[in-house]
Amino acid sequence: MEAAIRQLQSLDYVHTSFFTNSAYEQLAQKLTEASRGVFSRALCLSGGSEAVEVALKIARQYFVEKGEVQRSRFITRRQSYHGNTIGALSVGSNVKRRHDFRPLLFDVSTISECNFYRHGLVGESEAQYAMRAARELDAELSKQPPGTVIGFIAETIVGATAGALTPPKGYFQEISRICVKHGVLLILDEIMCGMGRSGKLFAFEWEDVRPDIATCGKALGGGIQPVSAVLLSDKIVDAIQAGSGSLKGGHTFMGHPVGCSVALEALAILTEDGFLEDVIAKGRVLEMKLKQAFSSHPHVGAIRGRGLFWAIELVSDRTTKEPFPADARLNELIKRSAFTRGLLIYPGGGTVDGTVGDHILLAPSATADATELHEIVDRLSLAVDTGLKAANSRIDQWAADRRKKLTR
Ligand SMILES: Cc1ncc(COP(=O)(O)O)c(C=O)c1O
């Protein structure tokens, strides 16, 4: 807040076509330094969807600069979300958010999300599954006419659509190897999972990969300013510098000094000694408490996450992993019940395939202490049981109505 006020009092706005500003320059420098050599440039924008749009366009520009103008296709994953603007919605797979806009969206290729709980085979280890899931990308790239694909875009940890879906070890390394093999770009969307949420500044640091392009937002603005960023590796920067020399396309409020000065402050906190270690330690507390509360719960099929980014997936039967009927709207009932208990959660439906399945996403503040984390899970427990009771009574009522109709 103080950083925003200070910035407003010194330089409130300049257009980037005339001027740069020191908050923007410092933020770009700090972000690239924090990536430890993965990225060499950063562009700052106003929101997550805008960052994804810009990332997609820069990926296309990279190939245009190299004379590979026939490249126009992106490959994406099912059960993913990259934002609500047309390009971002096109590369996303969130069925409900896309539904009404499908005629406006461009065509992409889609491979399965990496979900061992749902797609692992009997007798298959998680590591074997990770390779099988990654090789879907290889198969898809081999199917496409040579030289037509721009890149593969994925959320490093899937957020809203599948509920804190963390990648098994080795998955992204294999994905990265496949992208290099086929000469396509790896674009990681870290709008939700990045900036410390996973316990590392960039969630891809857990995976030991070097994306060509990444996006970040949300926590970058300390939760109070609309600011996001697109980070570019040398490979992208060099191609543009050797070609036209400038990015095609700008936005009126890009590099806004107020957003950037708040982001600088937020980044200073995120990279303070011990901050991310603290997120990891608190994440362990949250994980332990979630497991205590839900490991034996008859309707919780999976508990997953990393750092302070966790989810539970609800099922009607733990053995078959059968979800609740979508019409029962279980996740919304839990949200409502949690709200009355003073707990704000991020519920999601369509967890399994875009239509059925329910999950509850938790992303508590890094300032929460152990007592508060326990309190969150205690309240969630009550909310889950209340939501289940309401959903089950809806389901019983439908069954009774059906029986009545049949006996008429
Ligand atoms: C992974 C991911 N990408 C992009 C976006 C879009 O961000 P915004 O809502 O700031 O446009 C979101 C939003 O939740 C997101 O989770």
The ligand as a Gaussian input file, in Angstrom:
#p B3LYP/6-31G(d) Opt

LIG

0 1
 C       -3.309000     -20.617000     -14.381000
 C       -4.041000     -19.351000     -14.671000
 N       -3.765000     -18.651000     -15.784000
 C       -4.383000     -17.507000     -16.075000
 C       -5.349000     -16.981000     -15.243000
 C       -6.045000     -15.694000     -15.593000
 O       -5.691000     -14.705000     -14.714000
 P       -6.620000     -13.403000     -14.530000
 O       -7.841000     -13.872000     -13.814000
 O       -5.741000     -12.484000     -13.712000
 O       -6.895000     -12.869000     -15.882000
 C       -5.666000     -17.664000     -14.066000
 C       -6.690000     -17.134000     -13.150000
 O       -7.063000     -17.709000     -12.182000
 C       -5.003000     -18.889000     -13.772000
 O       -5.304000     -19.583000     -12.676000

